[in-house]
């Protein structure tokens, strides 16, 4: 902290050094010789002995100084108190002692306009945060100022402690603040929403305040700085709080800052694929356009292309981002990627390249998708699109990969898989997903392909709910397939023989491995591989 360098006289320098290193005996001896030392401060920053002790966690020296009636709210050059220093450095015992001695938790510094609560949240000290919040509950603050108002106290730039904790990736602090009533929808800054005639959806006028600079919420901060843990905590709080009822959870996920950017726009621009995935999974609009942020009219895909993030581009395309959508200047994402010399992104976004598989809308009709099944389907989708990308980035024609093993080796693999119930559609993968209520099973790749290529009804333009390809009954739910027990061994073996025969016949006809089914992006090829029944039923679904 530069105390020794900034002190003038040698005895003052010795005094501050003793305080810094916690040498209580030396501090007491120097004060006996010169009691005025307790009132001295460093030359430049005007730090008192109490500031230095608080910053370095010297609780014994703090207690001794407070016993000598030193003011606990001494200010340095930037109007920072010892309590702010203790909270900043996470010295919990010092925070407790200073508060017990009457330190004011409502003091603001002159640098950022922050309180001790802001400092504890910013630097990620949950214990200090708890102590300060408890003090606010039990002190005059709760009566004269209001506890809820204190939890959402703003600094000089309009940021609440929750904003700072989200920005600095402090999930524990985010959780504590939300638990104590921090406003999950509070935006940074002042009252420009009133000046611009915006209407707030609730009586709490603080919830939707936008400033003229950013107007961002804690959700924007967590997305912008790439903190998925904080993002999850904030979204869970919004889901379970009054926000979901009074304002709508979907509206909150797509909340815009002062320049019209949603959290998804910011995450895509800052190359934060984990945050992009979380936001899309929670209902973020993949094709939403910005207002004045970046280039007007930019979608998240434009911003990912601008930043050259392959991971963000891949994620957005898998959730249905439109490669043809233009910004206000008439540019498509491909043009943006080319302009910024991101060749790999440009290759994926090139309209002449194969369409990626998209997370299928029909799954929205299947109740609450089992989380484990959802993970399987997501993996299958990403694997398929990675195969597509591999071919595009190599500059080769997009086609199914050629089999790399002999027929005998493939038959051996099929034999091993058949014990866990080989998929009767592709004859290549083990069944991992079971359809309810009919109980038929298939692999994740085939399940995904069935739903990805279900065409909308031409009369209503709406997607029909997916049906089981075996019995044509509606799919009520998808669950993880059950592994066959020993009693089913005989059936499994006979099925294995049948499938090996089918597999051999298929390969002898010159078809390639079915592992590339999804990479091709055309479920219609199943008709060339499997039984006629499957092809007919798939056609029936398409016409529905």
Protein Blocks (a to p, Z undefined) as FASTA:
>chain_A
ZZmmmpmbfklmmmmmmmmnopaklmmmmmmmmmmlmmpccfklopafklmmmmnopakl
mmmmmmnopafkbccfkopafklmmmmnopaklmmmmmmnopafkbccfknopafklmmm
mnopaklmmmmmmmmmmmmklmmnopklmmmpccfkopafklmmmmnopaklmmmmmmno
pafkbcghjfklmmnopacfbfblmlmcccfklopafklmmmmnopaklmmmmmmmmmmm
mklmmnopklmmmpccfkopafklmmmmnopaklmmmmmmnopafkbccfkeojehiafk
lmmmmnopaklmmmmmmnopafkbccfkopafklmmmmnopaklmmmmpmkbccdddddf
klmmnojadfklmmmmmmmmmmmmmmmmmmmmnopacdddddfbdfklmmmmmmmmmmno
pafklomaccfbdcdfklpacdfklmmmmmmmmccdfklopacddddfklopacfbdcdd
ddddfklmmmmmmmmmmmmmmmmmmmmnopacfklmmmnopaklmmmmmcfklmmmmmmm
mmZZ
